[in-house]
Amino acid sequence: GKVPGVGLFAGRPFDLQTMEGEPRNAAESMEAWLNANLRPEFKIIYAALREKSQETGPFPAWVTPDLLFNILHWYAVFGIVYGFLWTYMSLREGDGHAVHGPLWFLMDVIKLSYPMLPIIIGCWFARHQKNAGRRMTPGYYLANLKMGLLPSLGPGLLIGVVFDKIIVRTRYFIDSEVADLLLPASWLLGYCLWGFMSFWINPLCKELSWCREAYRKDWGLYPRVYLEPSPKKPWQEWVKKGPHVLLGVFPAPTHGTMSKVMQANAARSIGVTLCCIAVWSTLVIVSYFSDPSQKEIMKTIRRMFSDVADANTIQVLIRTHVVDFVVNTITAFFLIYFTWRSEPVSQVRRNSTGRFERSYSEVCDERCNPLLLNLDDPGHEFEMIFNSMVRKIMSCRMHDVMKFVLAKDNLALSMVARLTGTE
């Protein structure tokens, strides 16, 4: 399974030396072995799979997951270094304001990504250190990145943009420095509130079918073939060549697609967003009615940190959004810790023939980095797909089955018609 491509159908014993004739390449030998060993009902799935084997993605071959991940990683590093350099230069000015000019125009964009940068750096570290001592495959890593980033998306958009900039417009009636502190304060307190409430909510969510994805320990394996059933299409078009591919580049495990990740993160994202909105609304009301000018609030804050920094330093840290970054760094640790899913550990066992086999096989890229994790036994995988296909067909209306699903399969159509008495 460590050889590039060989693990694609690594299952029952396959030995090039025992094959009859002289195979020209490993692909022809593998196909001959499959045709000889697969059960007849599974061969129809493999035939549909083989027809799609030449499909290519929309991007050139040099656009790889590792390339895009490296761009993301180095953007995060650049954003942190550039942002802290901006803060440092603002502190050197000593007037309590953020510096402006052509050298710092990028900060208008980079400061908006401050909530994401700690998550990206933390996941980059965890990819190598929190996965049984080896580098995580791209699909697993992308799914874990999304799990860490999604909870902060709701509060950032709803509070930071919709409520603060469009609907409420807090800067019209609240001091600007106080308004800059409302979002990081509501995010930190709202996340803590959700963490407290989740002890009572989690047992209730376990009983809901749409929350089952949230309690999985991993994202599953990468399918060689999967189904996209539609009662208006022939069954041959249901069969898709695996694995799932996101954005035309990233392979995804069975439970690591965008829809599955959204299901796994739904309760957390909704809960955190609602808690942050409740805290933010409370802080806005308290800030408005506590003092019309809000000067006392800033005086209290400066008094709390007077032993660490002077008034101008505190003002610069607020206006250059360092407070946002620090707060999101604190919560990033907990988000990664509670949402991270490591890859399953390969189980080595002795089968009925006395041979040792693993629960899955690795498919590596040209640099011998893990790319996919496939189920060891392709026959078992095809059997699950076949059974799933039968269940989907049986759940369709008879009219759709006769007219669309089996319309291009005369043999199957006549058998169904004979069994149902609709000839």
C-alpha positions in Angstrom: 0.0 0.0 0.0 3.0 2.3 0.2 3.6 2.2 -3.5 1.9 5.0 -5.5 -1.3 3.7 -7.0 -0.9 0.1 -5.9 -3.1 0.5 -2.8 -6.0 1.5 -5.0 -7.3 -2.2 -5.0 -5.1 -3.6 -2.2 -7.2 -6.4 -0.8 -7.1 -10.1 -1.4 -3.7 -11.6 -2.1 -2.4 -10.2 -5.4 0.9 -11.4 -6.8 2.2 -10.5 -10.3 4.3 -13.7 -10.4 1.2 -15.9 -10.1 -0.7 -14.3 -13.0 -1.0 -16.3 -16.2 0.7 -14.9 -19.2 3.0 -11.9 -19.4 1.2 -8.8 -18.2 2.5 -5.6 -19.9 1.9 -3.5 -16.8 0.5 -3.6 -13.3 -2.8 -2.0 -14.3 -3.6 -4.8 -16.8 -2.7 -7.4 -14.2 -4.9 -5.7 -11.6 -7.8 -5.6 -13.9 -7.4 -9.2 -14.8 -7.3 -10.1 -11.1 -10.4 -8.1 -10.4 -12.4 -9.7 -13.2 -11.3 -13.1 -11.9 -12.1 -12.5 -8.2 -15.0 -10.1 -8.0 -18.4 -11.6 -7.6 -20.6 -11.2 -10.8 -23.0 -8.7 -9.2 -20.1 -6.4 -8.2 -18.6 -6.5 -11.7 -21.4 -4.2 -13.0 -20.2 -1.6 -10.5 -16.6 -2.0 -11.5 -17.6 -1.7 -15.2 -19.4 1.6 -14.5 -16.3 2.7 -12.4 -13.9 1.8 -15.3 -15.9 4.0 -17.7 -15.1 7.0 -15.6 -11.5 6.2 -14.9 -10.2 8.7 -17.4 -12.0 11.7 -16.0 -9.8 14.6 -15.0 -10.2 17.6 -12.8 -10.7 21.2 -14.0 -7.2 22.3 -12.8 -3.7 21.4 -14.3 -1.7 18.6 -12.6 0.6 21.0 -10.8 -2.3 22.4 -8.7 -2.1 20.0 -5.8 -3.5 20.0 -2.3 0.0 20.5 -0.8 0.5 23.6 -3.0 -2.7 25.2 -1.9 -2.1 24.3 1.7 1.4 25.8 1.6 0.0 29.0 0.2 -2.5 29.1 3.1 0.1 28.4 5.7 2.5 31.0 4.5 -0.3 33.6 4.2 -1.0 32.9 7.8 2.7 33.4 8.8 2.9 36.5 6.7 -0.3 37.9 8.1 0.9 37.5 11.7 4.4 38.9 11.1 3.0 41.8 9.0 0.3 42.6 11.6 2.6 42.6 14.6 5.1 44.8 12.6 2.2 47.2 12.0 1.4 47.3 15.7 5.1 47.8 16.6 5.4 50.8 14.2 2.2 52.2 15.7 3.6 51.9 19.2 6.7 53.7 18.1 4.7 56.7 17.0 3.5 57.1 20.6 0.3 59.0 19.8 -2.2 56.2 20.5 -3.2 55.8 16.8 -2.5 53.1 14.2 -0.1 54.1 11.5 -1.4 54.6 7.9 0.2 54.9 4.5 1.0 52.9 1.3 3.1 50.4 3.2 0.2 49.3 5.4 -2.7 49.2 3.0 -2.8 45.4 3.1 -3.8 45.5 6.7 -7.3 46.5 5.7 -7.6 42.9 4.4 -5.3 41.0 6.7 -6.9 42.3 9.9 -10.2 40.7 8.8 -8.5 37.3 8.7 -7.2 37.6 12.3 -9.8 35.1 13.6 -8.6 32.5 11.1 -4.8 32.8 11.4 -4.5 31.1 14.8 -6.7 28.2 13.6 -4.6 27.7 10.4 -1.3 27.8 12.3 -2.6 25.4 15.0 -4.0 22.9 12.5 -0.7 23.1 10.5 1.1 22.0 13.7 -1.5 19.3 14.6 -1.4 17.8 11.1 2.1 16.5 11.9 2.0 16.1 15.6 -1.5 14.9 16.4 -1.9 12.1 14.0 -0.2 9.0 15.3 3.3 10.4 14.4 2.8 10.8 10.7 1.5 13.5 8.3 -2.3 13.6 7.8 -3.8 13.0 4.4 -5.1 16.1 2.6 -8.8 15.2 2.9 -8.7 14.7 6.6 -6.6 17.8 7.1 -9.1 20.0 5.1 -12.1 18.6 7.0 -10.3 19.4 10.4 -9.5 22.9 9.1 -13.2 23.5 8.2 -14.3 22.2 11.7 -12.0 24.8 13.3 -12.9 27.7 11.1 -16.7 27.3 10.8 -17.7 28.2 14.4 -16.2 31.7 14.1 -17.7 32.4 10.7 -21.2 33.1 12.1 -20.3 35.6 14.8 -17.8 37.3 12.5 -20.3 37.9 9.7 -23.4 38.5 11.8 -21.9 40.6 14.6 -18.9 42.1 12.9 -20.6 43.0 9.6 -24.4 42.8 9.7 -25.2 44.1 13.2 -22.2 46.3 13.9 -21.8 47.9 10.5 -25.3 47.8 8.9 -28.1 47.4 11.4 -27.1 48.7 14.8 -24.0 50.8 13.9 -22.6 51.0 17.4 -20.0 53.6 16.6 -22.7 56.3 16.2 -23.7 56.1 19.9 -20.8 54.2 21.6 -17.2 55.3 22.0 -15.1 53.9 19.1 -12.6 52.2 21.5 -15.4 50.5 23.4 -17.0 49.4 20.1 -13.7 47.8 19.0 -13.7 45.7 22.1 -17.3 44.5 21.8 -16.6 41.8 19.2 -13.6 40.1 20.8 -15.3 40.3 24.2 -18.6 38.8 22.9 -16.6 36.0 21.1 -14.7 35.0 24.2 -17.6 35.2 26.6 -20.0 33.7 24.1 -17.7 30.7 23.4 -17.3 30.2 27.2 -21.1 30.3 27.6 -21.5 27.7 24.9 -18.9 25.5 26.5 -20.8 25.6 29.7 -24.2 24.9 28.1 -22.8 22.1 25.9 -22.5 19.8 29.0 -26.4 19.7 29.1 -27.0 20.0 25.3 -24.7 17.3 24.1 -26.7 14.4 25.6 -29.8 15.7 24.0 -28.2 16.2 20.5 -27.0 12.5 20.5 -30.6 11.5 20.1 -31.1 13.6 17.0 -30.4 12.0 13.6 -29.0 15.1 12.0 -26.4 15.4 14.8 -24.9 11.9 14.4 -22.1 13.2 12.3 -20.9 15.3 15.2 -20.1 12.3 17.4 -17.9 10.3 14.9 -14.3 9.7 16.0 -12.9 10.0 12.5 -14.0 11.0 8.9 -14.0 7.5 7.6 -11.9 6.1 4.7 -11.7 7.4 1.1 -14.2 5.5 -1.1 -13.0 3.9 -4.4 -16.6 4.3 -5.6 -19.7 6.1 -4.3 -23.3 6.6 -5.2 -25.2 9.8 -6.2 -28.7 8.3 -6.5 -31.4 10.0 -8.5 -34.8 8.5 -9.4 -34.7 10.3 -12.7 -31.4 8.8 -13.9 -30.3 5.3 -14.9 -28.6 3.4 -12.2 -25.3 3.4 -14.2 -25.1 7.1 -13.7 -25.5 6.7 -10.0 -22.0 5.2 -9.8 -19.2 7.7 -9.4 -15.5 7.2 -9.3 -14.1 7.8 -5.9 -13.0 9.5 -3.9 -15.1 12.6 -3.4 -13.3 15.6 -4.7 -13.7 19.1 -3.3 -13.0 22.2 -5.5 -11.6 19.8 -8.1 -8.4 19.3 -6.1 -8.9 17.9 -2.6 -9.9 14.3 -2.1 -12.4 13.8 0.7 -13.1 10.8 2.9 -16.6 9.5 3.1 -17.7 11.7 6.0 -15.4 14.6 5.2 -17.4 16.2 2.4 -18.7 19.7 2.8 -22.2 18.6 3.6 -21.0 16.1 6.2 -18.7 18.6 7.8 -21.6 21.1 8.0 -23.7 18.5 9.7 -21.0 17.7 12.2 -20.5 21.4 13.0 -24.2 22.5 12.8 -25.0 22.4 16.6 -21.7 23.9 17.6 -21.8 26.7 15.0 -25.4 27.6 15.7 -24.9 27.4 19.5 -21.8 29.6 19.5 -23.3 32.1 17.2 -26.5 32.5 19.3 -24.4 32.8 22.5 -22.2 35.4 21.0 -25.1 37.4 19.7 -26.8 37.3 23.1 -23.5 38.5 24.9 -22.9 41.2 22.3 -26.4 42.5 22.6 -26.1 42.6 26.4 -22.7 44.4 26.2 -24.2 47.0 23.7 -27.1 47.8 26.1 -24.9 47.9 29.1 -22.3 50.2 27.4 -25.0 52.6 26.2 -26.8 53.0 29.5 -23.8 52.9 31.8 -22.4 56.3 30.7 -23.4 58.4 27.6 -19.7 59.0 26.8 -18.4 55.6 27.8 -15.3 57.3 29.2 -15.6 55.5 32.5 -15.3 52.1 30.7 -12.0 53.0 29.1 -10.7 54.5 32.3 -11.5 51.2 34.1 -9.7 49.2 31.4 -6.7 51.4 31.6 -6.6 51.2 35.3 -6.7 47.4 35.2 -3.7 47.2 32.9 -1.8 50.3 34.2 0.9 48.1 35.7 1.6 46.5 32.3 1.1 49.3 29.7 0.4 53.0 29.5 -2.8 54.5 28.1 -1.4 55.0 24.6 -0.2 51.5 24.4 -3.6 50.1 25.3 -5.2 52.3 22.8 -2.8 51.1 20.0 -3.4 47.4 20.9 -7.1 48.0 20.6 -7.0 49.9 17.3 -4.6 47.6 15.6 -6.8 44.6 16.6 -4.2 42.8 18.7 -6.9 42.1 21.2 -8.9 40.3 18.5 -5.9 38.2 17.6 -5.1 37.3 21.3 -8.7 36.3 22.0 -8.9 34.1 18.9 -5.6 32.5 19.8 -7.0 31.5 23.1 -10.2 30.0 21.7 -8.3 28.4 18.8 -6.6 25.9 21.2 -10.0 24.7 22.4 -11.6 24.6 19.0 -8.8 22.4 17.6 -8.7 20.2 20.7 -12.4 19.5 20.7 -13.0 19.2 16.9 -9.8 17.5 15.7 -10.3 14.0 14.3 -7.2 11.8 13.7 -7.0 9.2 11.1 -7.9 5.6 12.1 -5.0 3.5 13.2 -4.4 0.7 10.8 -5.2 -2.6 12.5 -2.9 -5.5 11.6 -4.7 -8.9 12.0 -4.4 -12.5 10.8 -7.1 -13.6 8.4 -8.6 -17.1 7.9 -5.8 -18.1 5.4 -3.1 -17.2 8.0 -1.9 -14.1 6.1 -1.5 -10.8 7.9 -3.7 -7.9 6.5 -4.5 -4.4 7.5 -7.9 -2.7 7.9 -6.9 -0.2 5.3 -4.1 0.5 2.8 -2.3 3.8 2.1 -2.1 5.3 -1.3 0.8 7.7 -1.6 1.6 10.5 -4.0 4.8 10.7 -6.1 6.7 12.0 -3.0 5.6 9.0 -0.9 3.3 11.2 1.3 0.0 9.7 2.4 -2.7 10.7 -0.1 -5.6 8.3 0.5 -6.7 5.6 2.9 -8.7 2.8 1.2 -10.5 -0.2 2.6 -8.3 -3.2 2.3 -10.9 -5.5 0.7 -12.4 -4.0 -2.5 -14.9 -6.8 -2.7 -16.4 -5.8 0.7 -16.5 -2.2 -0.4 -18.3 -3.1 -3.7 -20.7 -5.2 -1.6 -21.6 -2.3 0.6 -22.1 -0.1 -2.5 -24.2 -2.8 -4.2 -26.4 -3.2 -1.1 -26.8 0.5 -0.8 -27.8 0.7 -4.5 -30.4 -2.0 -4.1 -31.9 -0.2 -1.1 -32.0 3.1 -3.0 -33.7 1.4 -6.0 -36.3 -0.2 -3.7 -37.1 3.1 -2.1 -37.9 4.7 -5.5 -41.4 4.7 -7.0 -42.1 1.8 -9.4 -42.8 4.3 -12.2 -39.4 5.9 -11.8 -37.7 2.5 -11.6 -39.3 1.2 -14.8 -38.9 4.4 -16.8 -35.6 5.9 -15.6 -33.6 3.8 -13.2 -33.6 0.5 -15.2 -34.5 2.0 -18.6 -31.0 1.2 -20.0 -30.8 -2.3 -18.6 -33.2 -4.5 -20.5 -32.3 -7.7 -18.5 -32.9 -6.0 -15.2 -36.1 -4.3 -16.5 -37.6 -7.6 -17.7 -36.8 -9.3 -14.4 -38.5 -6.5 -12.4 -41.5 -6.5 -14.7 -41.8 -10.3 -14.4 -41.5 -10.2 -10.6 -44.0 -7.4 -10.2 -46.4 -8.6 -12.9 -46.2 -5.5 -15.0 -45.0 -7.0 -18.3 
